[in-house]
Amino acid sequence: MPNPGMNIERCQRIKSALERALRAGFVPFRDKRAGRGSSVSEAARALAEAGYSEDRNSIENFIRTQERRKARGVEHFLPDWSLYAPAGVAPAEIRRGQVRRWILTAAQDDTDIHPRFWSNLQAFARHIEAEILVAGFTYQQIRHSDRLTLANTYRAEIRPYLRFDPVELGPVLFCAEMNTLPTAARPLSGLLAYSRGRDAVFPHAKLAYQTAPASPGSPAPSLMTTGAVTVPNYVAKKAGLKAEFHHILGATVVEVDDSGAAWCRQISATSDGAFQDLDTVVRDGQISTGHRIEAVTFGDLHYPTIEDHVAAALWGRSEDALIEALRPKFAFIHDLVAFEATSRHVEGDPLHRAVMVRNGLSGVEGQIRGSAGLLREIERPFCLPVVVYSNHDDRLLQWTRSQVDRRDVENVAYWHRCNLAFYEALQAGDEDFNLFRWALKDADPRRLEGVAFVPRGGTFPICQDTGGGGIECGMHGDEGPNGARGSAASFARMSRRITIGHTHSPEICDGVYIAGMTGSLDQGYNTGPSSWRRAHVVAYPNGKRSIITQDERGRWRA
């Protein structure tokens, strides 16, 4: 029989509040995993909100009392702790035809959130039916033995969304346990193996993105950081001032479909908390769709190795194709032609040449003509293709300079035509003559009308009204500063926003974004583990950018 002194209604009310919190992902009493936070704290919050005078201490005392009653074998009102449902989802749990979405961001302890950005994130989450998860990080050199206690140092608005343990998002891992100092210059340093071959998202106030090498035939996992929902809050010393400069109001959108495929892309907000994701703009808590993007930088094309389903998903005539759905003003083209027949990787190899002849890839003029046709496939009335002169394109000039093999009857005539064009331009004093551009114009019935071309050493900035000189999109990335080989780190020293290609491995390093591949991930010469991935960089009119990936089917979003 119940104790006559027990308030049965109160006991049942507290038990129900605790069990609701457990089902929502708040952890049991004394559990250190910290999921969304303490079920005791969440129950106290919910009961106080409903007008009942309960706090954490009173609920903990209630639990201890019920534990003693259970130990004595009498009636008790302990909640069923097994109802705890950890956040996250395994791929097998996504039903057929279903798409699950999450918005991941980070927050600094003892720091104000950006109210307008937080409001916009919540509105966007409702719009795309996504769950918001916030991982906490600390800046002060303090130690917390209890992560539940640590949760109380974050602003009340985000506490229900906080996570301090890894969260399974289908094939993607949200490493919410990773507490990296916000002053870290390279927040992904040493973490490429941390996710054990899975795509992973780490909380940090600075945007970063890298791919880890994978075995041939296996997709290269992407690792990235989130950006933050809190405002900059750093000590005014060198490390803190640098961190404030790179602080991003941002988040990562994760989409997973029933096939187990996943797409992750970055949200980066302006100072007023507004942002654009694909064709959706979120401002002042309001959603509007159908907006254009400023530009897309496709991963290196390497024609003719582009697979049909990949091309169709990017510039096909379907309304689902990226170029039709996002309607960019510019489409930047890197490494337009593979020029496998003139590659140093296969030079002098008669067996490889036999394979190229069999596959119809041994004709240099044919590849030029095909790539000119590809530019016309990409061209739209609303979109200008921009060919960025690249190292693979330069192979035509290298081939023209070399000694001709007169037994190569398929190419010898075109070799002479290229040399004649070069010498005629030289005699005419045309200092700006570019053999690759001449070849494309010669192969195109419209002489490249409606197609722009950026020569070696040229420039093509976009979004110039967003400050800082805009985003430079006219460099391929093979030639770095001071004659060094190009890399994200070397270009980052230029202290401006740049989008390049060349490495085939997508990356974000400070203001440098690198697109991945569009052509085949097997180019014949990359026989070992590879970090190459099909990925493209989209730029928004507000000057923000995001990396868009494609899965094995070519799909670029769920």
Residue pairs with C-beta under 8 A, 6 or more apart in sequence:
1 75
2 8
2 75
3 74
11 62
11 66
11 77
12 77
13 47
13 52
14 43
14 47
14 54
14 59
14 62
14 77
15 77
15 78
15 79
17 43
17 46
17 47
18 39
18 40
18 43
18 59
18 63
18 79
19 79
19 80
19 83
20 43
20 46
21 39
21 40
21 42
21 43
21 46
22 28
22 39
22 79
22 80
22 81
22 83
22 84
22 85
23 83
23 84
23 85
24 36
24 42
24 85
25 35
25 36
25 84
25 85
25 86
25 87
26 35
26 36
26 37
26 38
26 39
26 41
26 42
26 84
27 33
27 34
27 35
27 36
27 37
27 38
27 39
27 84
27 148
28 39
28 81
28 84
29 38
29 39
29 40
29 60
29 63
29 81
31 84
32 146
32 147
32 148
33 86
33 165
34 147
34 148
34 151
34 163
34 164
34 165
35 84
35 86
35 87
35 163
35 164
35 165
36 42
36 87
36 160
36 161
36 162
36 163
37 148
37 151
37 159
37 160
37 162
38 56
38 148
38 151
39 79
39 84
40 56
40 59
40 60
40 63
41 56
41 148
41 151
41 152
41 159
42 160
43 54
43 59
44 54
44 55
44 56
44 58
44 59
47 54
47 59
48 54
48 55
62 77
63 78
66 76
66 77
66 78
67 76
67 78
69 75
69 76
70 76
70 78
86 165
86 167
87 131
87 133
87 163
87 167
88 167
88 168
88 169
88 174
89 100
89 168
89 169
89 170
89 256
90 168
90 170
91 170
91 171
91 256
91 260
94 100
94 170
94 256
94 257
94 258
94 260
95 258
96 258
97 258
98 257
98 258
99 255
99 256
99 257
99 258
99 558
100 169
100 170
100 255
100 256
101 128
101 129
101 130
101 131
101 253
101 254
101 255
101 256
101 558
102 130
102 131
102 132
102 133
102 169
102 174
102 253
102 254
103 121
103 124
103 125
103 130
103 131
103 132
103 133
103 251
103 252
103 253
103 254
103 267
104 133
104 134
104 135
104 174
104 201
104 203
104 226
104 251
104 252
104 254
105 121
105 132
105 133
105 134
105 135
105 203
105 226
105 227
105 228
105 229
105 250
105 251
105 252
106 134
106 135
106 136
106 137
106 203
106 204
106 205
106 225
106 226
106 227
106 228
106 229
106 230
107 113
107 134
107 135
107 136
107 137
107 154
107 155
107 158
107 162
107 228
107 229
107 230
108 136
108 137
108 138
108 139
108 182
108 205
108 228
108 230
108 233
109 136
109 137
109 138
109 139
109 140
109 150
109 153
109 154
110 140
110 153
110 154
110 233
111 139
111 155
111 230
111 231
111 233
112 155
112 230
112 231
112 233
113 155
113 157
113 158
113 229
113 230
113 231
114 229
114 230
114 231
114 249
114 269
114 273
115 273
116 272
116 273
116 274
116 284
117 229
117 249
117 269
117 273
117 275
118 157
118 158
118 229
118 273
119 273
119 284
119 285
120 269
120 273
120 274
120 275
120 282
120 283
120 284
120 285
121 132
121 229
121 251
121 267
121 282
122 132
122 285
123 282
123 285
123 286
123 287
124 130
124 267
124 275
124 277
124 280
124 282
124 287
125 131
125 132
127 280
127 282
127 287
128 253
130 253
132 161
133 161
133 163
133 167
133 174
133 176
134 158
134 161
134 162
134 163
134 229
135 162
135 163
135 164
135 174
135 175
135 176
135 177
135 178
135 203
135 226
136 150
136 151
136 154
136 162
136 163
136 164
136 176
136 179
136 203
137 179
137 180
137 181
137 182
137 203
137 204
137 205
138 144
138 150
138 179
139 181
139 182
139 183
139 233
139 234
144 150
147 164
150 164
151 159
151 162
151 164
152 159
154 162
155 230
158 229
163 174
163 176
164 176
164 177
165 176
165 177
166 173
166 174
166 175
166 176
166 177
167 173
167 174
167 176
168 174
169 254
169 256
169 262
170 256
170 260
170 262
171 198
171 199
171 256
171 260
171 261
171 262
172 198
172 199
172 200
172 201
172 254
172 256
172 262
172 264
173 195
173 198
173 199
173 200
173 201
174 200
174 201
174 254
175 194
175 195
175 200
175 201
175 202
175 203
176 203
178 191
178 194
178 202
178 203
179 203
180 187
180 202
180 203
180 204
182 204
182 205
182 206
182 228
182 234
182 243
182 247
183 234
183 239
183 240
183 242
183 243
184 204
184 206
185 242
186 208
187 202
187 204
187 206
187 208
187 225
188 202
188 208
188 209
188 210
188 223
188 224
188 225
191 200
191 202
191 223
192 210
192 212
192 223
193 212
194 200
194 223
195 212
195 221
195 223
197 212
197 214
197 218
197 221
198 221
199 221
199 222
199 223
199 262
199 264
200 221
200 222
200 223
200 224
201 223
201 224
201 225
201 226
201 252
201 254
201 264
202 223
202 224
202 225
202 226
203 225
203 226
204 225
204 226
204 227
204 228
205 227
205 228
205 230
205 232
205 243
205 246
205 247
205 248
206 225
206 227
206 243
206 246
206 247
206 248
207 224
207 225
207 227
207 246
207 248
207 250
207 266
207 268
207 508
208 224
208 225
208 508
208 509
209 222
209 223
209 224
209 225
209 266
209 506
209 507
209 508
209 547
210 222
210 223
210 224
210 505
210 507
210 508
210 531
211 220
211 221
211 222
211 223
211 505
211 506
211 507
211 516
211 531
211 532
211 533
212 220
212 221
212 223
212 531
213 220
213 529
213 530
213 531
214 220
214 221
214 529
214 530
214 531
215 529
216 522
216 527
216 528
216 529
216 530
219 533
219 552
220 505
220 530
220 531
220 532
220 533
222 264
222 506
222 533
222 549
224 252
224 264
224 266
224 508
225 252
226 250
226 251
226 252
227 248
227 249
227 250
227 251
227 252
227 266
227 267
227 268
228 247
228 248
228 249
228 250
229 249
229 251
232 243
232 244
232 247
234 240
234 241
234 243
234 244
234 247
246 510
248 268
248 269
249 268
249 269
249 270
249 271
249 273
249 275
250 266
250 267
250 268
250 269
251 266
251 267
252 264
252 265
252 266
252 267
253 264
253 265
253 266
253 267
253 277
254 262
254 263
254 264
255 262
255 263
255 264
255 557
255 558
256 262
256 558
257 558
261 551
261 552
261 553
261 555
261 558
262 551
263 548
263 549
263 551
263 555
263 556
263 557
263 558
264 549
265 277
265 278
265 546
265 547
265 548
265 549
266 508
266 545
266 546
266 547
267 275
267 277
267 546
268 275
268 544
268 545
268 546
269 275
269 544
270 542
270 544
272 283
274 281
274 282
274 283
274 284
274 542
275 281
275 282
275 542
275 544
276 282
276 291
276 293
276 540
276 541
276 542
276 544
277 546
278 293
278 325
278 326
278 538
278 557
279 289
279 290
279 291
279 292
279 293
279 325
279 326
279 327
280 287
280 288
280 289
280 291
281 287
281 288
281 289
281 291
291 541
292 326
292 327
292 328
292 329
292 382
292 541
293 326
293 327
293 328
293 329
293 538
293 539
293 540
293 541
294 328
294 329
294 330
294 462
294 463
294 539
294 540
294 541
295 328
295 329
295 330
295 331
295 332
295 462
295 471
295 473
295 538
295 539
296 322
296 323
296 326
296 328
296 330
296 331
296 332
296 536
296 537
296 538
296 539
296 548
297 332
297 334
297 473
297 499
297 500
297 501
297 513
297 515
297 536
297 537
297 538
297 539
298 314
298 331
298 332
298 333
298 334
298 515
298 518
298 536
299 334
299 501
299 504
299 506
299 515
299 516
299 517
299 518
299 519
299 534
299 535
299 536
300 334
300 335
300 390
300 392
300 501
300 502
300 504
300 515
300 516
300 517
300 518
300 519
301 333
301 334
301 335
301 336
301 337
301 371
301 374
301 518
301 519
302 335
302 337
302 338
302 392
302 517
302 518
302 519
302 520
302 523
303 336
303 337
303 338
303 367
303 370
303 371
303 374
303 519
304 338
304 361
304 367
304 370
304 371
305 338
305 519
305 520
305 523
306 374
306 518
306 519
306 520
307 520
307 554
309 553
309 554
310 518
310 534
310 550
310 554
311 377
311 518
312 318
312 321
312 554
313 320
313 321
313 322
313 550
313 553
313 554
313 555
313 556
314 321
314 322
314 323
314 518
314 536
314 550
314 554
314 556
315 321
315 322
315 323
315 331
315 377
315 378
316 324
317 324
318 324
319 325
322 536
322 548
322 556
323 331
323 378
323 380
323 383
324 380
326 538
327 380
327 382
327 383
328 383
328 538
329 382
329 383
329 384
329 462
330 383
330 384
330 385
330 386
330 462
330 473
331 378
331 383
331 384
331 385
331 386
332 386
332 388
332 460
332 473
332 499
333 375
333 378
333 385
333 386
333 387
333 388
334 388
334 390
334 476
334 477
334 500
334 501
334 502
334 515
335 390
335 391
335 392
335 393
335 476
335 501
335 502
335 519
336 371
336 374
336 375
336 387
336 390
336 392
336 393
337 367
337 368
337 371
337 392
337 393
337 395
337 396
338 367
338 392
338 519
338 523
339 364
339 367
339 392
339 393
339 395
339 396
339 399
340 346
340 356
340 361
340 523
340 524
341 353
341 356
341 361
341 362
341 363
341 364
341 367
341 411
342 364
342 395
342 396
342 398
342 399
343 395
343 525
345 524
345 525
346 352
346 353
346 356
346 524
346 525
352 524
353 362
356 362
360 366
361 367
362 410
362 411
363 410
363 411
364 396
364 399
364 411
364 414
364 415
365 411
365 414
365 443
368 396
368 439
368 440
368 442
368 443
369 443
371 440
371 443
372 440
372 443
372 444
372 448
375 385
375 387
375 440
375 444
375 448
375 451
376 444
378 385
379 385
379 450
379 451
384 450
384 451
384 452
385 450
385 451
385 452
386 451
386 452
386 453
386 454
386 460
386 473
386 474
387 393
387 437
387 440
387 451
387 452
387 453
387 454
388 454
388 460
388 473
388 474
388 475
388 476
388 501
389 434
389 436
389 437
389 453
389 454
389 455
389 456
389 458
389 476
390 476
390 478
390 501
390 502
391 476
391 478
391 502
393 436
394 436
394 456
396 418
396 435
396 436
396 439
397 435
397 436
399 415
399 418
400 415
400 418
400 419
400 422
400 435
404 412
404 415
404 416
405 412
406 412
418 435
418 439
421 435
421 438
421 442
422 433
422 435
425 433
425 438
426 433
432 455
434 453
434 455
434 456
437 448
437 453
437 455
440 448
440 451
440 453
441 447
441 448
444 451
452 460
454 460
454 474
458 474
459 472
459 474
459 475
460 472
460 473
460 474
461 469
461 470
461 471
461 472
461 473
461 474
462 470
462 471
462 473
462 539
463 470
463 471
463 539
463 541
463 542
463 543
464 470
466 542
466 543
467 543
468 496
468 497
468 543
469 496
469 497
470 497
470 543
471 497
471 498
471 499
471 539
471 543
471 545
472 496
472 497
472 498
472 499
473 498
473 499
473 539
475 491
475 498
475 500
476 486
476 500
476 501
476 502
477 486
477 491
477 500
477 501
477 502
477 503
477 514
478 485
478 486
478 502
479 485
479 486
480 486
480 487
480 490
480 491
481 490
481 491
481 493
481 494
484 490
486 500
486 502
486 503
487 503
488 503
488 507
488 508
488 509
488 512
488 514
489 509
491 498
491 500
491 509
491 512
492 509
492 510
492 511
492 512
495 511
496 511
497 511
497 512
497 543
497 545
498 511
498 512
498 513
499 512
499 513
499 514
499 515
499 537
499 539
499 545
500 512
500 513
500 514
500 515
501 514
501 515
502 514
503 514
504 516
504 517
504 532
504 533
505 514
505 516
505 531
505 532
505 533
506 514
506 515
506 516
506 533
506 535
506 537
506 547
506 549
507 513
507 514
508 514
508 547
513 537
513 545
513 547
514 537
515 535
515 536
515 537
515 547
516 532
516 533
516 534
516 535
516 536
516 549
517 532
517 533
517 534
517 535
518 534
518 536
521 530
521 532
521 533
521 534
526 532
533 549
534 549
534 550
535 547
535 548
535 549
535 550
536 547
536 548
536 549
536 550
536 556
537 545
537 546
537 547
537 548
538 545
538 546
538 548
539 545
540 546
548 556
548 557
549 556
550 556
